[in-house]
Amino acid sequence: MKKKVRRSQVADEGSCALCRLSDDDPAMFGEKVTLKEHKLSVHYFCLLTSCGVYQRGEEDEGVFGFLVDDIQQEIRRSARLTCCCCKKKGACVGCNVRSCRKTIHFPCGRKQKFISQFTGLFPSYCPDHSPTQSLCVGLDLSLPQSCSVCLDAIDPVLCYSVLKCPSCNASWFHRDCVQRQAHSAGLFFFRCTLCNNKDDFQEEMLRMGIYIPERDASWELEANAYSELLEVYNRCDALACLCTDGRSHSAKTGWFEVIRCRLCGSRGTHRKCSGLKLNTSDWACSDCTQTTDGKASLVASPQGGQRRSLLSKRHLSPIHSSVRSGSPEDLLQALAAQLRPLSVQVEVRRDRALAAGVELVRRTDFDPTHTLSVSSLQDSDSARQGFLKLLLQQIQDSVVFEGPEGSKNLALDSQALREDLYFDVGCLLALSLVHGGPPVGFFSRALYQCLFNFPPNWPLTVAHMTPDTHSTRQIAKAKSLDELKEVTAASWEYLELAGCNRPISSLKERDVLVEDLVSFTLITRMQLPLQRFREGLRTLGVFDQVQLFPSAFCSVFCEAAVRLSAQTVGQLFTVEFSQQDDRLDRETPVVTFWRHFLLECEVGRSSISLQDLLHFATGAEEVPAAGLLPPPTISFLHPGLFPQREPNSKHLLLPVTSSYQAFKSSMEQAISHHVHLLPTES
């Protein structure tokens, strides 16, 4: 018997064949679907909670996998059952307790306080057997309570229509309110409105009969939902507008250019209409001047009065944690504890690693905790390492990033926004770090600061911008007022878009203008890409971990991988000596041979490289960001002519030889043979 799967689909008109109601409220009854060829309409929730129908087909068959014949059979079955509420036939929902014989229509069940759990086999329970919530010991109910969703007054008495958050116990809400919140927010954004808890909150809401659609939030699915972020206020709000072209007219310069409130940005005026001087660009609206002294700024400057832009508005205080900071390897290994032995197959066609990665994370059954299994002639660890290395390079070269090699900023790409590629790339980077991929190494310091506010409140400058931002750089290089005016006039379209197209009366205004342009270019216009990129990085808890310890992770994201050295390779391995004294005496000189051999590989006195040696011993071409797991070890072969490897356990067995030359020759032959057998990159 196949488990029912939740889906949301389009609505249509007509009465539901199961409950006989024509109500069309997707949040309360699920989407209503009509099959015109069968003259059949059903509510999605009526199907899910019906006792006698199961999803036996594929999702594109019938009604999301519920076959038409099965639905019609369920209609005939329920036609013999009487609803305990309205006393009419067609009661398809029954109490899940065997001894209870109550049956009901799904909409009637809501009136009679039935609870249907939208998980597992989708059981329903009558009021006598339904799950309940309990009060927390010591909870203060004397304070006035309000619904944390609609904010209307609410009596803090737990019942069918009043629920509470299991985590904070302070968030109370109406059942209908939290159901509509879940319908709007979807699985990825549905959480407690007070404490922001997600996992425990969703689990409890499912137990108490709240349906959580497995999709993105409704506001994320709306086309051009954030287009207003790129718009600027452009209307005169003076009591008497003197402009003959109307309040919405704004000249490029002069008396009738609309200037915006420097504090809120949501009020504007023509200079002439408010009696301002011709060169005035600093103005505050009446609402803001009544609230403040008219001299407030958006962000207080630690230097005591210097103007600061939006560049330092994000996360003004650092995040503190009771967890002690460690190395990034230790922190990533802690996240890797989530991984499970179940594997997911990754199909890489013609070295298109990024396409394969995007296809992976967009699967409906994608689980980031499953181990990656990559099809290859190499062993599984080596294939995964090769895939993650290629994936990282193709991500760096993708349309999501711009800038020089090794110092990339996010790029603004409309198609990437439509396809939500920023989220996918963030998810893949988090996946790579936890699953044993190499360090990222190509973020610019500006991008790292925009994401994690490290260093805290660090001002961004023209030097942090992508080199092809020609207009801003030309303005910053202007040496005279005439040159500055010439450059701004040539770039008026970009200045208009950034809300910075204002008269320039002195060269001193150059730095303020450049600061505003840097703020617009790196932060304001990139709000949506940065938001989706952060959400992707939250996969497996990577973003939260980096935000807790940004200084520890800075090198992982912003610095190229450190070149292998004899010392770093030697420190990776733990030597396991034999217990017998006679063997220990023969093994001790071999350790000296091993260290000397590493030095010769580093300086080029050997036919193999340190990278070849590392790949032979561990299956990895470079040290992953999370370190090598399990930790590499060395033991000895008694007797042995050539070294042996156990890449899955990262175990290297060294031959016990009497001289260094014999040891070196043995190692070079074995490793060279291994390198020769490796498949070549196409």
Sequence and secondary structure as in RCSB ss.txt:
>XXXX:A:sequence
MKKKVRRSQVADEGSCALCRLSDDDPAMFGEKVTLKEHKLSVHYFCLLTSCGVYQRGEEDEGVFGFLVDDIQQEI
RRSARLTCCCCKKKGACVGCNVRSCRKTIHFPCGRKQKFISQFTGLFPSYCPDHSPTQSLCVGLDLSLPQSCSVC
LDAIDPVLCYSVLKCPSCNASWFHRDCVQRQAHSAGLFFFRCTLCNNKDDFQEEMLRMGIYIPERDASWELEANA
YSELLEVYNRCDALACLCTDGRSHSAKTGWFEVIRCRLCGSRGTHRKCSGLKLNTSDWACSDCTQTTDGKASLVA
SPQGGQRRSLLSKRHLSPIHSSVRSGSPEDLLQALAAQLRPLSVQVEVRRDRALAAGVELVRRTDFDPTHTLSVS
SLQDSDSARQGFLKLLLQQIQDSVVFEGPEGSKNLALDSQALREDLYFDVGCLLALSLVHGGPPVGFFSRALYQC
LFNFPPNWPLTVAHMTPDTHSTRQIAKAKSLDELKEVTAASWEYLELAGCNRPISSLKERDVLVEDLVSFTLITR
MQLPLQRFREGLRTLGVFDQVQLFPSAFCSVFCEAAVRLSAQTVGQLFTVEFSQQDDRLDRETPVVTFWRHFLLE
CEVGRSSISLQDLLHFATGAEEVPAAGLLPPPTISFLHPGLFPQREPNSKHLLLPVTSSYQAFKSSMEQAISHHV
HLLPTES
>XXXX:A:secstr
             S  TTT      HHHH  EEEEGGGTEEEEHHHHHH TT    S TTSTBTTB HHHHHHHH
HHHTTSB TTT  B   EE SSTT   EE HHHHHHTT EE  STT  EE TTT       TT   SS  BBTTT
  B     BTTEEE TTTS  EEEHHHHHHHHHHHHHHH   TTT   HHHHHHHHHTT    SS  HHHHSTTT
TGGGG        SS   TT TT   SSSTT EEE TTTSS EEETGGGT  TT      HHHHHHS S   SS 
 TTSS    GGG S  S    SS    HHHHHHHHHTT EEEEEEE   TT HHHHHHHHHTSTT  TTEEEEE 
 SS HHHHHHHHHHHHHHHHHTSTTEESSTT BEE   HHHHHTTHHHHHHHHHHHHHHTT      B HHHHHH
HH  STT    GGGS TT HHHHHHHH  SHHHHHHHHHHTHHHHHHTT      STTHHHHHHHHHHHHHHTGG
GHHHHHHHHHHHTGGGHHHHHHHSHHHHHHHHHS      HHHHHHH EE   SSHHHHHHHHHHHHHHHHHHHH
HHHT SSS HHHHHHHHHS SS  TT  SS  EEEEESS SS EEEGGGTEEEEE  SSHHHHHHHHHHHHHHHH
HHS    
